[in-house]
Amino acid sequence: MDTVLKDIRYALRTFLRSPGFTTVAVASLALGIGANTTIFSLVNAVFLRPIAVTEPDRILSLFTLDEKNPGSHQTSFPNYEDYRDRNEVFSSLVAFTGAGLSLSGEGQPEQVFGLLVSGSYFDMLGVRPALGRGFLPAEDAAPGAGPVVVLSHGCWSRRFGSDPRILGRAITLNRQRFTVVGVAPESFRGTFAIGGPEMWIPLSMHDQVLSGTFKDWFNDRRFLGMAVMGRLKPGMTTQQAEAAMKTLARQLEQEYPEPNKGRTVGLLPLSESTINPDQRALFLRAGQLLMTVVGLVLLIACANVANLLLARAASRRREIAVRLSLGAGRARLVRQLLTESLMLSMMGGAAGLVLAFWLRDLLWSFRPPFFPEDGLSFGLDANVLIFTTALSMLTGLLFGLAPALQASRLDLAAAVKSGGAAGAEGTRRRWGLRSVLVVSQVALSLISLIGAGLFLMSLRNAQRADLGFAPSSLLTLTVDPGSGGYDEARGREYYRAMLERVRALPGVRSASIAEWLPLSGGGFWRTVVLEGQEPAPQQGRVLVPVNAVDTGYFATIGLPLRRGRDFTDADRMGSVKVVIVNDTMAKKFWPGADPLGHRFKFFGETDAVEVVGVVGDSRLNTVGEDPVATAYYPFQQNYGSQMSLVVSAAGDPSSFMATVRAAVQSGDNDLPLTRVAVLSDLVDASLWASRMGAGLLAIFGALALTLAALGLYGVMAYSVSQRTQEIGIRMAIGARQRDVFGLVLRHGLRLVGLGVTAGLLGAFLVARLISGLLFGVSPAEPAVYLGTSLLLCLVSLLASYIPARRATRVDPLTALRYE
Amino acid sequence: MIRLRDIERFYETPAGRTYVLRRVNLDVKEGEFVTVMGPSGAGKSTLLAILGMLDSAWTGEYSLLDEPVHTMNRKQRAELNKKYIGFVFQSYHLLDNLTVYENLEIPLSYQNVKAGERASIVCDVLDRFHIVGKKDLYPTQLSGGQQQLVAVARAVIMKPKLLLADEPTGNLHSSQGKEIMDLFLRLNEEGTTIIQVTHSEKNAEYGHRLVNLLDGWVVSDARTARPEVQGA
């Protein structure tokens, strides 16, 4: 212990005496470890940190599986009730669903995200409110029985100033009075990894807070609108529970064949359902990609520090030789050198931890637009600290072991005789470990830069892609009169009057409303059942997204009408039900035929709808996706409470924003407006994946390039210092300055050449893994590979230039006396 | 104390074998002060390196205190070295990042001597060599002679039976060199066997024997007339 302390003290003294080396080494490690810590803290928050509930491993999520529609779906409310009442494997089974709530009264009206939950929700999760209570059984026993609310801690502090007297206070949600009965603990933000509700309301209040289609179909056994979760009974295993629930699902399929045909259930642990299972794979891949990228950066940083240590080891040959001659065993020596490495890496880790706080904010700024700013808390917890400490120690071993082993294996007699000079040895070992490290650094930098280049090109292509409409001239905002207590009749009148006011504004070319806009993820999906023919297997009971739109929508947004007609005022309640389909749906359901005049039903409807028009395709989720079969029906025949206004204006649409907003709000100032934006901004926001990939890879690529350049400069400078005598001799026998310059530069370029070759090969292999995330770019895009290689060569040339210039200034006389 | 039989050291080069030492036979008794001289390239330092177990690529037989070094592996030789041998280098080879005190302490630390005992031994040596006032200085803060003094102190701190010195005064002024040689004489009189390599005939006079090397061969091995201790 005493000798370990001595080694530590000696190491500190050595670092203080070499501030330049220490600064560069610690800074390199801080960058590498800091980047890794940041990404890990994100991965930890999303995937590893358990939700703040009691015994989370005993809680399972229940999903509906539909043989015709792959993926994990939610469950219908009637089915949930049967599962709840008839199962014997869960001690408690709860359901919940999200709802946009209009919070008004004191302060600005605000749209908040709330959850309608079963009465036993908090009890099942084992969550004790920080203030007050959860819900009582009576509050969820009958419709309308529970006008009470539990606030999230964040909402309580943000909106209500952490008022300790909040309990019993009445707040207005969707123009209804609710009494605050509890405040959730700060650590509980629902069962979601990202985001979370601002408040919880009993499910019994669904009729009061839901609106439109969701409200109408709440009790429809086919409508999959509820998330379901339960706590296993003691002693029950997941496998047993799943088998039992599948049996129940089969019974429900037999009892209610129409809505439940082809459907069963599956169970997932809570830890795997904090993100929608269908999106979890994407998130995992993104997490893996990020960890790989920052892992590369750390490797480059390690190579840098290893190079520095190797150079220092060369200058410490005399010291090592003396220690060996004084009786130090090799193991003892390696231990001393490793202690120095570990101390460097721990200092780098500590600095990296500090850097991670800043990098975290930078990383979060790249988040997808649907993540709220306070949607994730990824700060320092035990997992992150353990990760950083372990990574620091591993890093210290990684970059310290090779130099330590190499340093301890020297020719003792030669070392003490020569006094530690390594001139001749430096010449012989031109292609030693240091050169290998520099080549690796160059290769890894190039891989990062090529990744960044591919994403940047993908982003550029996505921004220029033909979306089927012109977003830059369109304004949009979303409003939900249903959340303000408007019934259907008042809601229709609200929208009629709103459109009348907006269309009358000077400069507005056209305006319309739609249930959802392109690239917003779509709305409800409904099952299509073709009329008049036996459905072929691939067409029967297939779900398509449906969009309720008003007259003039397609002209406003710029979607071309291919055949048939647009909706008119004649398409209203009581008239023939009509739809307009897009090109993809036309080809899918009526291949080779004209769909006009064809009829089909949406599942659950008695009346068939007739196809009256075909419009061009747009995009549902992302710019790069394949078009999705989509159906549009007239708003007048299918009222939806929450609608998005879309306005086409002459000139810069952002200059109309305030006017349009005022025109809408003049209808009802208490209705909050959301997603107020120029449509092109929303489109841009949908490119978050490409932007994040490009941004992060560019940052990390630049980091890697800087480290590689530093590494190359270090190797070149060291090489020149070791070859001073050789250079002096060459000059003494006639070499000119440019001969010496070329000699040194060629060495550097050889290293870079090897690194670039290895990097191009590695990038080609790695790029194939991200090809699914690219839009309009081949993973072997020549322009990117060539451009980044040239950039790297240029930077490397600069890094080699200074040492090469220095070499030309060697005084032969001094050099020949050089030891 | 030391027995060398047919010691040879050579290097393989593209031109063939280059011998540094050829069939060296040498016996050194305990308490002797032996000087090894010869022109540059004679093999003097190589001989010293072999005796000090810094060089292991030699052939022949080498016994130290009846221990057959030639049959030992590297670890066993290192143990023997630590136990019996102290080495003084021409370039002092002090550790620049350690104070005088720490430089003296380090061989004790490598011998796993306990901390308390180490402190006591170091203080004793500092006192003996009259360098107590310099214990917290770094080597770069000392003169050449002072550095070599510290190097000698470090070499003898474990009370080695054999002290090897390679050109100990080569980098010193004549007065500093005399100081060091007088010190060697004192150590020898106290019982330490000393083998020194030197170009200086004046330094050679301090020893009992003079061994001359030429082109790797021992060409002469004769007793000297040891003068009175100078400057005592």
Interface residues (C-beta under 8 A of the other chain):
Chain A: D2 T3 K6 Y10 R13 T14 R17 R318 E319 A321 V322 R323 S325 L326 G327 A328 G329 R332 L412 A413 V416 K417 G419
Chain B: S45 T46 A49 G52 L54 D55 K75 A78 N81 K82 F87 F89 S91 H93 L94 L95 D96 N97 L98 I106 P107 S109 Y110 Q111 A115 R154
